[in-house]
Amino acid sequence: MAVERLERVNSLLKRVIAESMFSVMQGDSVQPGLITVTDVSCGKDLRDATVKVSVFGDDNLKRTALQHLKHNAKRFQAAIGREVRMKFTPRLVFQLDLSLEKGDAVLAMLDRLETGG
């Protein structure tokens, strides 16, 4: 499969998952507005997809949000099935993405170095 096509599929899945976050997570104890879909990476056969998410909050909230996302994976897959015409709807695996926090930590370090503190 062409790399461009796989990138388009990843981008499309990311958009559909992000847009369906409020409807799928409605009624959960975790507010969907605190969750950001940062990346989606499909396997070459399009049967599996890893969804990386960033959660705004403490470690406990992050664990809870990840559990809720995993619990609702089938509902996200159903949303993909409705929105995207594919031969197979990929199985979703949610992972916590800490890259934004690591970037913030690096920026904070640079700020401290710049101010001499």
TILUM-996256 format. One record per residue (C-alpha): residue number from 1; z, x, y. Coordinates in steps of 0.02 Angstrom, whole numbers, plus 50000, padded with zeros to 5 digits. Each point is the difference from the previous one (the first is absolute). Layout:
+-----+-------+-------+-------+
|   i |    up |  east | north |
+-----+-------+-------+-------+
| NUM |     Z |     X |     Y |
...
+-----+-------+-------+-------+
END
This chain:
+-----+-------+-------+-------+
|   i |    up |  east | north |
+-----+-------+-------+-------+
|   1 | 50000 | 50000 | 50000 |
|   2 | 49958 | 50065 | 50172 |
|   3 | 50145 | 50064 | 50102 |
|   4 | 49947 | 49893 | 50148 |
|   5 | 50009 | 49841 | 49896 |
|   6 | 50172 | 50045 | 49934 |
|   7 | 50060 | 50033 | 50178 |
|   8 | 49932 | 49830 | 50056 |
|   9 | 50089 | 49914 | 49855 |
|  10 | 50163 | 50090 | 50043 |
|  11 | 49984 | 49949 | 50182 |
|  12 | 49961 | 49820 | 49954 |
|  13 | 50148 | 49988 | 49881 |
|  14 | 50115 | 50076 | 50132 |
|  15 | 49944 | 49868 | 50125 |
|  16 | 50020 | 49854 | 49879 |
|  17 | 50173 | 50058 | 49943 |
|  18 | 50059 | 50026 | 50179 |
|  19 | 49932 | 49832 | 50057 |
|  20 | 50079 | 49907 | 49853 |
|  21 | 50170 | 50084 | 50023 |
|  22 | 50076 | 49855 | 50100 |
|  23 | 49938 | 49863 | 49884 |
|  24 | 50047 | 50091 | 49839 |
|  25 | 50170 | 50061 | 50061 |
|  26 | 50045 | 49835 | 50084 |
|  27 | 50178 | 49950 | 49955 |
|  28 | 50050 | 50174 | 49939 |
|  29 | 50155 | 50082 | 50071 |
|  30 | 49894 | 50146 | 50063 |
|  31 | 49902 | 49964 | 50158 |
|  32 | 49817 | 50041 | 49971 |
|  33 | 49984 | 50061 | 50180 |
|  34 | 50102 | 50153 | 49951 |
|  35 | 49871 | 50052 | 49869 |
|  36 | 49840 | 50094 | 50041 |
|  37 | 49862 | 50032 | 49873 |
|  38 | 49954 | 50182 | 50033 |
|  39 | 49875 | 50033 | 49861 |
|  40 | 49917 | 49925 | 49847 |
|  41 | 49923 | 50109 | 49868 |
|  42 | 49899 | 49921 | 49858 |
|  43 | 49959 | 50085 | 49839 |
|  44 | 49817 | 50037 | 49967 |
|  45 | 49987 | 49852 | 49881 |
|  46 | 50079 | 49884 | 50132 |
|  47 | 50126 | 49932 | 49874 |
|  48 | 50154 | 50077 | 50080 |
|  49 | 50048 | 50030 | 50180 |
|  50 | 50147 | 50093 | 50077 |
|  51 | 50062 | 49919 | 50160 |
|  52 | 50103 | 50112 | 50113 |
|  53 | 50116 | 49912 | 50121 |
|  54 | 50114 | 50054 | 50139 |
|  55 | 50158 | 49899 | 50032 |
|  56 | 50093 | 50003 | 50165 |
|  57 | 50186 | 50006 | 49963 |
|  58 | 50134 | 50090 | 49902 |
|  59 | 49985 | 50061 | 49821 |
|  60 | 50078 | 49842 | 49929 |
|  61 | 49872 | 49891 | 50090 |
|  62 | 49860 | 50112 | 49938 |
|  63 | 50056 | 49983 | 49819 |
|  64 | 50018 | 49811 | 50019 |
|  65 | 49830 | 49982 | 50082 |
|  66 | 49917 | 50103 | 49863 |
|  67 | 50082 | 49890 | 49867 |
|  68 | 49937 | 49843 | 50087 |
|  69 | 49824 | 50071 | 50013 |
|  70 | 49999 | 50045 | 49816 |
|  71 | 50067 | 49827 | 49958 |
|  72 | 49860 | 49919 | 50102 |
|  73 | 49860 | 50114 | 49936 |
|  74 | 49917 | 49857 | 49904 |
|  75 | 49997 | 49892 | 50158 |
|  76 | 49916 | 50142 | 50095 |
|  77 | 49875 | 50017 | 49858 |
|  78 | 49965 | 49813 | 50011 |
|  79 | 49968 | 50019 | 50187 |
|  80 | 49878 | 50141 | 49964 |
|  81 | 49916 | 49892 | 49868 |
|  82 | 49975 | 49861 | 50129 |
|  83 | 49939 | 50114 | 50140 |
|  84 | 49898 | 50134 | 49912 |
|  85 | 49863 | 49975 | 49873 |
|  86 | 50027 | 50132 | 49866 |
|  87 | 49970 | 50005 | 49814 |
|  88 | 50183 | 50044 | 49971 |
|  89 | 50146 | 49975 | 50117 |
|  90 | 50096 | 50164 | 49999 |
|  91 | 50180 | 50010 | 49941 |
|  92 | 50107 | 50051 | 50148 |
|  93 | 50133 | 50135 | 49995 |
|  94 | 50106 | 50013 | 50158 |
|  95 | 50070 | 50166 | 50058 |
|  96 | 50106 | 50046 | 50150 |
|  97 | 49908 | 50111 | 50125 |
|  98 | 50118 | 50116 | 50092 |
|  99 | 49865 | 50096 | 50094 |
| 100 | 50032 | 49906 | 50163 |
| 101 | 50184 | 50045 | 49993 |
| 102 | 49960 | 50181 | 49962 |
| 103 | 49882 | 50003 | 50149 |
| 104 | 50135 | 49927 | 50112 |
| 105 | 50123 | 50133 | 49939 |
| 106 | 49875 | 50139 | 50040 |
| 107 | 49970 | 49927 | 50174 |
| 108 | 50188 | 49989 | 50030 |
| 109 | 50019 | 50184 | 49949 |
| 110 | 49862 | 50050 | 50118 |
| 111 | 50082 | 49903 | 50141 |
| 112 | 50166 | 50088 | 49967 |
| 113 | 49915 | 50170 | 50000 |
| 114 | 49909 | 49959 | 50161 |
| 115 | 50159 | 49949 | 50089 |
| 116 | 50096 | 50147 | 49929 |
| 117 | 50127 | 49892 | 49912 |
+-----+-------+-------+-------+
END
